Every structure is written in structure tokens, then in C-alpha cells.
Amino acid sequence: MLMKKIVTLFVVAVSLFGSSIIQAAQPWNLKWDTIASRNLYEECVIEKVFTVGRGIDRKVRFYMDDVAKDKNGEYTIVDAETGLPFPDMVPLEDSPDMATEFIVRYKHKKLCAEADKTEGYEGLFTIEIDTTQGLTPPFKETIHYRYFNHPAVNVINTGGGLSMIWENGYDSTYWSVDDGATWYPRSRNTLSSTEITSLGNKFKIIVREPNGCGILTVFEKGPSSDIGIARPISITNETDAMLNYPTNQYIFVPSGTDFVFTVTPKGNQVPVVSTSRNNTLPDKDGVMIHDNGDGTYSVSIIKVQEPLDIKIKYGDNANIEADNNKVWANNGMLYIASVTSGNAKVYNLLGALSRTVTFSAGETVTLSMPSGVYVVLMNDGKAYKVAVK
């Protein structure tokens, strides 16, 4: 149960209410709690401990005249234990010899549209303790507060960054995307592409309300969520091949999607593509190259989930015939292409048959092979030696 505890000896000290605005992320500042000390948030349980003087026929009375009412006309400040409004009076046991403690746990229910007040309203209620045959003077305490529902947020992909549209809640709440290590003020409602590059494909936005009861998760991004983060991709072309994307500048791709581009080499060259994520996702699994049969190659970078640098070179390990039979290796993959239909057999250097493939005219067959040197024998009798690394 989220709860705050306040110990009261007849009188409670109340700090000034205010707001604090910062524009850069920083660790939580306890000052933010102090300046919002009168804030009361949805379902946040407050515990107050009263010292009740000795006496006989002692009673506790609750006065809720300035508390919001729900659509049923019931007060929204309720007993945290029962969830019900407080009774007008609660009798206490007699204690003629010594003072005793009386504990009140209360919370404010969520304020709905049908209530007679709106969030942000300033309210008060009074707790009064007296004795008919009192041996100490009676006392009362009036609790002033300003109430807020918890905030909600809609997160929008802005093509490289994120924009947050906030609803409800205290304007000076704070949010974090690094599990509370640093906090942004709600007035800062965007993250640039540079700031989100460290976020994974799964992340969450948490909120902390000043002088609140804890941390709330207001948004979670999973792989299947509609919202996407754009990941920056840079392409370095070390060849004279033409690309359908600009080089040496960032291209933004929705996280978790494939990035596909086209390479048009000069002559009969074959492109070799490598990425900066080879250590986390081997390029043999994350890069697919398809010979389109028209002098162009389609390159697919599978499931981009981080910023990437892509490098394009010409392969020094390609076998290309004038009749456009092509056999080459790239990133642990063996590629076989031909302008005519047929089949091919792949042998290792010991002469053992490793694979047999059948292909259609113009098709590029892609084989994942262990590292090593292979001989590819086409059905037209031509043989090609290629090293897979």
C-alpha cells in the first residue's frame, strides 16, 4: 500500500505550496517534495498519528464540509482501511491516567467527471478530539490540501524523437525513462533522437509526484506496441556503387523494423555489407542481400533496435561469369545466383557434399554456412571456389 506517515502532536506544521520547474534531467531533489507538501494525490494513503490527552468519554469527530463529493453525494476523502467515508463521530476508550495515540489513515478517491469539484481544487477537513470530562483541553486540527488525479500520457513518435501529451495530474510532476536515475519536469515534454538512442526497443516512462506516495508507471513500450522509436542509421559507401539513400548522414528508421535499401554496383561487382552491431547480432543473421537480377542488390538490415553504422565495400571473394552466374560470400552467408534455372552442389575442401540447392531463373539462393572454403558446382558444369567467413 502506498502511504505517507505524519506524526502530529496537536499541531501540524504546513509548508508553503508552490512549484518548481527545471528543464534538464537531474537526480530527485528533496526540495520538490517540500514545496508541494499540501498536495494530495489519487489513492495515496496518508497516515496521521494524534496524541490524545488523558480523559473520559473521549470522542473523535470528522468535519468534511470542504471535501469533494462523488456522483453519489459521498465524500471522496475516505478511510483507507475500509474505503468508506468516515463517520461523523468515533468513540475512544477512556484513559483517565495517560495520553494515548489515535491513528487516522485516509486517502482521496479518484475524482471523476461527475464529482462536484474538479482536480486541482483546494479543500480542507477537520479532525476534532474532545472529552466530556476532560483532564486535558480538547483540540482540533484542520487539514488543508490541494487534490490531483494521477497523470496519464500519450507518447507520439515524431520521426526521430518522442513527444508526450499529458493529461490530468499536477503540472509539476516529474518523469523518467532511466528507472528514476534522472528526472525531467513535466514542462519538458519531448525527447530528441539523440536522447533516446540509449533506449531499448522496450522501455517505460515512470512518474514521481512531489510529496507523493511513490513511483507510477504511465507508459510501457514493448516490441508489439504501436508507438515506435526512430533509430539513426548512417551509411558509409567505400565503393563507386549508387545507393537509393544518402550517405554520411542520419536516416531514421522505426525501431524493430527492417531497413531495406538498394545498391547498384558498377560493372559486375558484388556489394559486401557490414554493420556496427556485428558483436550483438552477427551480420550473417542480421544482414540479407538479394540479387535482383537487374544489376541491383536489395540489402535488408533485420530488426533495427539500436543506432547503426553501415559500411559498404566490394567483395574480394566473388565469382562472376560473363553469363551472370554469381557465387559469393558475405558475413557468413553463401550466395548463389544465375540467370537460368538449375541446381548447384556445394562441396567442402575434402570433397564431401555439404548442400544441394535448386533455383529458378534470376533467383538468389542464400545459404548459412560454417566458416570454411567451399566449391560450388553448377549444373552447367562450372565450378566456383569461395571462402565463407
C-alpha positions in Angstrom: 0.0 0.0 0.0 1.4 3.4 -1.0 1.4 5.5 2.2 2.9 8.6 3.8 3.1 9.0 7.6 2.8 12.2 9.6 3.2 12.4 13.3 1.1 15.1 14.9 1.3 16.5 18.4 -1.8 18.7 18.5 -0.4 21.0 15.8 0.9 20.1 12.3 3.4 22.4 10.6 2.4 23.1 7.0 4.9 24.2 4.4 4.2 26.7 1.6 2.7 25.3 -1.6 4.5 26.0 -4.8 6.0 24.6 -8.0 9.5 24.0 -9.3 10.4 23.9 -12.9 13.7 22.5 -14.3 14.5 21.9 -17.9 17.3 19.3 -17.7 17.2 15.8 -16.3 18.7 15.5 -12.8 18.5 13.3 -9.8 15.5 13.7 -7.5 15.6 16.8 -5.4 14.0 16.7 -2.0 13.1 20.3 -2.3 10.4 19.3 -4.8 8.7 17.4 -2.1 8.8 20.3 0.3 7.2 22.9 -2.0 4.3 20.5 -2.7 3.7 19.5 0.9 0.0 20.2 0.7 -0.6 18.1 -2.4 -2.9 15.1 -2.0 -2.9 12.6 -4.8 -5.3 9.9 -6.0 -5.4 6.8 -3.7 -2.3 8.0 -1.9 -2.7 6.8 1.7 -1.8 9.4 4.4 -1.3 8.2 8.0 -1.6 10.7 10.8 -0.8 9.9 14.4 -2.5 12.1 17.0 -1.6 12.2 20.7 -4.9 12.3 22.6 -4.7 13.7 26.1 -6.0 11.6 29.1 -9.7 11.8 29.8 -13.1 10.2 30.0 -15.7 9.9 27.3 -13.3 10.9 24.6 -14.5 11.3 21.0 -13.1 12.0 17.6 -15.3 14.0 15.2 -14.8 14.4 11.5 -16.0 17.5 9.6 -15.8 17.1 5.8 -17.6 20.2 4.6 -15.0 21.3 2.1 -14.3 17.9 0.6 -15.4 17.0 -2.9 -18.4 14.6 -3.3 -18.7 11.9 -5.9 -21.7 11.3 -8.1 -23.5 9.5 -5.3 -23.0 12.5 -3.0 -20.4 10.8 -0.8 -17.2 12.4 0.4 -14.1 11.5 -1.6 -11.9 11.5 1.5 -12.3 8.0 2.9 -11.0 5.6 5.5 -8.0 3.9 3.8 -8.8 0.7 5.6 -12.4 0.3 4.6 -12.7 2.6 1.6 -15.8 4.1 3.1 -16.4 7.7 4.3 -15.5 8.5 7.9 -18.4 8.5 10.4 -19.2 11.8 12.0 -18.0 10.6 15.4 -15.8 7.8 16.6 -15.7 7.0 20.4 -12.4 6.3 22.1 -11.7 4.3 25.2 -11.5 6.1 28.5 -8.0 6.8 29.7 -8.0 8.9 32.9 -4.3 8.3 33.7 -2.3 8.7 30.5 -2.4 10.1 27.0 -2.9 7.7 24.1 -2.4 7.7 20.3 -5.1 7.8 17.7 -4.2 6.8 14.2 -6.1 8.1 11.1 -5.3 6.6 7.7 -7.1 8.4 4.9 -7.0 8.7 1.1 -8.7 10.7 -1.6 -10.6 8.6 -4.2 -10.1 9.4 -7.9 -12.0 12.4 -8.8 -14.4 11.6 -11.7 -16.2 13.9 -14.1 -19.4 13.6 -12.1 -17.9 14.9 -8.9 -18.9 18.3 -7.6 -15.3 19.6 -7.8 -12.5 19.3 -10.4 -9.0 18.2 -9.8 -6.7 20.9 -8.6 -9.4 22.1 -6.1 -8.3 23.3 -2.7 -10.1 21.6 0.1 -10.0 21.0 3.9 -11.4 18.8 6.6 -11.2 18.9 10.3 -10.5 16.3 12.9 -11.6 17.3 16.4 -10.9 15.3 19.7 -12.6 16.2 22.9 -13.7 14.8 26.3 -16.8 15.4 28.2 -14.9 15.1 31.4 -11.6 16.1 30.0 -8.5 16.3 32.1 -6.6 18.0 29.2 -8.0 20.6 26.8 -9.7 19.4 23.7 -8.1 20.1 20.3 -8.9 20.2 16.7 -6.8 20.1 13.5 -7.8 21.4 10.1 -6.0 19.7 7.2 -5.7 21.8 4.1 -4.8 20.2 0.8 -4.9 20.5 -3.0 -6.0 17.4 -4.8 -4.8 15.9 -8.1 -5.6 12.7 -10.0 -2.6 10.7 -11.3 -1.4 11.9 -14.7 -1.7 10.0 -17.9 0.4 10.4 -21.1 0.1 9.7 -24.8 3.5 9.2 -26.5 3.9 10.1 -30.1 6.8 9.2 -32.5 7.9 12.5 -34.1 10.2 10.9 -36.7 13.3 10.6 -34.7 12.2 11.7 -31.3 9.3 11.4 -28.9 6.6 13.8 -27.9 4.5 13.4 -24.7 0.9 14.8 -24.4 0.0 14.8 -20.7 -3.5 14.6 -19.3 -4.6 15.3 -15.7 -2.3 15.5 -12.7 -0.1 18.1 -11.1 1.7 20.3 -13.6 5.0 20.0 -11.7 5.3 16.2 -11.7 8.5 14.7 -13.0 9.1 11.8 -15.3 12.0 9.4 -16.1 13.0 6.9 -18.7 16.0 5.5 -16.9 14.2 3.9 -13.9 14.4 7.0 -11.8 18.2 7.7 -12.1 17.3 11.2 -13.5 14.1 13.1 -13.8 12.6 15.6 -16.3 9.9 18.1 -15.3 6.6 17.7 -17.0 7.1 21.0 -18.7 9.8 19.2 -20.7 7.6 17.0 -22.9 9.9 15.9 -25.7 13.0 13.6 -26.2 15.2 14.2 -29.2 16.6 11.3 -31.3 20.0 11.8 -29.6 18.5 11.5 -26.1 16.6 8.2 -26.9 19.4 6.4 -28.6 20.2 4.5 -25.4 16.6 3.3 -25.0 16.0 -0.3 -26.0 13.0 -1.5 -28.0 11.3 -2.0 -24.6 11.2 0.9 -22.2 8.8 2.6 -19.8 8.0 6.1 -18.6 7.7 6.5 -14.8 6.3 9.4 -12.9 7.0 10.7 -9.5 4.7 13.2 -7.9 6.3 15.7 -5.5 5.3 14.8 -1.9 3.5 11.7 -3.4 3.4 8.1 -2.3 5.8 6.5 -4.8 6.5 6.0 -8.4 3.9 5.3 -11.1 4.4 3.6 -14.5 2.4 5.6 -17.0 3.7 4.1 -20.3 5.3 0.9 -21.3 6.8 0.3 -24.7 7.0 -3.3 -25.9 8.0 -4.8 -29.2 4.4 -5.0 -30.3 3.4 -1.5 -29.2 2.1 0.8 -31.9 4.4 3.6 -30.9 7.9 3.3 -32.4 11.2 4.9 -31.7 13.2 6.1 -34.6 16.8 4.8 -34.7 19.5 6.7 -36.5 21.4 4.9 -39.3 24.4 6.2 -41.1 25.7 4.6 -44.3 29.4 4.8 -45.4 29.9 3.8 -49.0 33.5 2.9 -49.8 32.7 1.9 -53.4 31.5 3.7 -56.6 28.1 2.0 -56.3 25.0 4.0 -56.3 22.6 3.9 -53.4 19.0 5.0 -53.0 19.7 6.6 -49.7 22.2 9.4 -48.9 25.5 8.6 -47.3 27.3 10.0 -44.3 24.1 11.5 -42.8 21.5 10.1 -40.5 18.5 8.1 -41.8 15.8 7.5 -39.1 14.1 4.0 -39.1 11.3 2.9 -36.7 12.8 0.7 -34.1 12.2 -3.0 -34.5 11.6 -2.8 -38.3 13.8 -3.9 -41.2 15.8 -1.2 -43.0 15.9 -2.0 -46.8 18.0 -0.2 -49.3 19.2 -0.7 -52.9 22.8 -0.9 -54.1 23.7 -0.6 -57.8 27.4 -1.6 -58.3 29.5 -0.6 -61.3 30.3 -3.4 -63.6 29.9 -6.9 -62.2 30.9 -6.0 -58.6 29.1 -7.6 -55.7 28.5 -5.4 -52.6 29.6 -6.6 -49.1 27.7 -5.0 -46.2 28.7 -4.9 -42.6 27.2 -3.1 -39.6 28.3 -1.8 -36.2 26.1 -4.3 -34.3 28.0 -7.3 -35.5 29.0 -8.2 -31.9 25.4 -8.1 -30.6 23.7 -9.5 -33.7 26.1 -11.2 -36.1 25.8 -9.7 -39.6 25.3 -13.2 -41.0 22.0 -13.2 -39.2 21.1 -9.6 -39.4 22.1 -8.6 -43.0 20.4 -10.1 -46.0 21.5 -9.4 -49.6 19.3 -10.3 -52.6 20.5 -10.1 -56.2 17.5 -8.6 -58.1 18.9 -9.8 -61.4 18.9 -6.4 -63.0 22.3 -5.2 -61.8 20.9 -4.1 -58.4 21.0 -5.6 -55.0 18.4 -5.3 -52.2 20.0 -5.1 -48.8 17.9 -5.8 -45.7 19.1 -4.9 -42.2 16.9 -7.1 -40.0 15.1 -5.6 -36.9 16.9 -2.4 -36.3 16.8 -1.8 -32.5 19.8 0.5 -31.9 21.7 3.2 -33.7 23.7 1.7 -36.6 26.7 2.5 -38.8 26.5 0.6 -42.1 29.6 0.1 -44.3 29.5 -1.0 -48.0 32.5 -2.4 -49.8 33.0 -4.5 -52.9 33.6 -8.2 -52.2 37.0 -9.6 -53.0 35.5 -13.1 -52.6 33.0 -13.1 -55.5 32.9 -15.3 -58.6 31.1 -13.6 -61.5 30.8 -15.0 -65.0 30.0 -13.1 -68.2 26.8 -15.0 -68.4 25.9 -13.6 -65.0 26.3 -16.7 -62.9 27.3 -15.3 -59.4 28.7 -17.1 -56.4 29.9 -15.0 -53.4 30.1 -14.9 -49.6 29.2 -12.2 -47.2 29.0 -12.2 -43.4 28.9 -15.9 -43.0 26.4 -16.4 -45.8 26.9 -18.1 -49.2 25.0 -16.6 -52.2 24.3 -18.4 -55.5 22.6 -16.6 -58.4 22.0 -17.5 -62.0 20.0 -16.1 -64.9 18.8 -19.6 -65.7 17.0 -22.2 -63.6 19.0 -25.2 -62.4 20.7 -26.6 -59.4 24.1 -26.4 -57.6 26.1 -28.7 -55.3 28.2 -27.3 -52.5 31.3 -29.3 -51.5 33.9 -28.7 -48.8 37.6 -28.9 -49.5 37.6 -32.6 -48.5 35.2 -33.3 -51.3 32.2 -34.0 -49.1 28.8 -32.8 -50.3 27.5 -30.1 -47.9 24.4 -28.8 -49.6 22.3 -29.3 -52.8 20.1 -26.4 -53.9 17.7 -25.8 -56.7 17.0 -22.3 -58.0 14.7 -20.6 -60.5 15.9 -18.2 -63.2 17.0 -14.9 -61.7 16.7 -16.3 -58.1 19.4 -15.7 -55.5 19.8 -18.6 -53.1 21.1 -17.7 -49.6 22.8 -20.4 -47.5 24.1 -20.1 -43.9 27.3 -22.0 -43.8 30.0 -22.7 -41.3 33.2 -20.8 -41.9 35.4 -22.5 -44.4 36.3 -22.8 -48.1 33.8 -24.4 -50.5 33.5 -25.4 -54.1 30.1 -24.7 -55.8 29.4 -26.9 -58.8 26.6 -25.5 -61.1 24.6 -27.8 -63.2 26.2 -26.3 -66.4 29.5 -27.8 -65.2 31.1 -24.6 -64.0 32.7 -24.6 -60.6 33.4 -21.7 -58.2 35.6 -21.6 -55.1 34.5 -19.3 -52.3 35.5 -18.7 -48.7 32.8 -18.2 -46.1 34.0 -16.1 -43.1 
